[in-house]
Amino acid sequence: MSIKNTDAPKKAKTTVYMTDEEETRLNELFIKRLREKRKTDKSALLCEGIRLLFEKEIGSNSNG
């Protein structure tokens, strides 16, 4: 059995402070995706939100 060596992107751990309303919205998005059988986690949702905000504010669609 061979193990494929893939270069996973480096990830940073961070603490996020949010209001109860923001946490509720994040939970609702998470639950919606689970119901749609779209496997995700809350970190992935936050990263997606950051990418979308970056595209909106900066106007770039880069992956790196």
C-alpha positions as CSV (number, residue, x, y, z in Angstrom):
1,M,0.0,0.0,0.0
2,S,1.5,3.4,-1.0
3,I,0.7,6.6,0.8
4,K,0.2,9.5,-1.5
5,N,2.0,12.6,-0.3
6,T,-0.1,15.7,-0.9
7,D,0.8,19.2,0.1
8,A,-2.1,20.4,2.2
9,P,-2.4,24.1,2.6
10,K,-1.0,25.5,5.9
11,K,-3.8,26.5,8.2
12,A,-3.8,29.0,11.1
13,K,-5.8,28.5,14.2
14,T,-7.7,31.6,15.4
15,T,-10.3,32.7,17.9
16,V,-13.4,34.4,16.6
17,Y,-15.5,36.6,18.8
18,M,-19.1,36.9,17.6
19,T,-22.5,38.0,18.9
20,D,-25.2,35.6,19.7
21,E,-27.0,36.6,16.5
22,E,-23.9,35.9,14.4
23,E,-23.4,32.6,16.0
24,T,-27.0,31.7,15.4
25,R,-26.6,32.6,11.7
26,L,-23.5,30.5,11.4
27,N,-25.3,27.6,13.0
28,E,-28.2,28.0,10.7
29,L,-25.9,27.9,7.6
30,F,-24.2,24.8,9.1
31,I,-27.5,23.0,9.6
32,K,-28.8,24.0,6.1
33,R,-25.7,22.5,4.5
34,L,-26.0,19.3,6.6
35,R,-29.6,18.9,5.5
36,E,-28.6,19.4,1.9
37,K,-26.0,16.6,2.4
38,R,-23.2,19.1,1.7
39,K,-20.5,18.0,4.2
40,T,-18.9,21.1,5.8
41,D,-17.7,22.4,9.1
42,K,-17.9,25.8,10.7
43,S,-14.3,26.6,9.8
44,A,-15.0,26.0,6.2
45,L,-18.0,28.3,6.3
46,L,-16.0,31.1,7.9
47,C,-13.2,30.6,5.3
48,E,-15.8,30.7,2.5
49,G,-17.2,33.9,4.0
50,I,-13.8,35.5,4.1
51,R,-13.1,34.6,0.5
52,L,-16.5,36.1,-0.6
53,L,-15.9,39.3,1.4
54,F,-12.4,39.6,-0.1
55,E,-13.8,39.2,-3.6
56,K,-16.5,41.8,-2.8
57,E,-14.1,44.3,-1.2
58,I,-10.9,43.8,-3.3
59,G,-12.5,42.5,-6.5
60,S,-10.0,39.6,-6.9
61,N,-10.8,35.9,-7.5
62,S,-7.4,34.5,-6.5
63,N,-6.9,31.2,-4.7
64,G,-3.8,32.0,-2.9
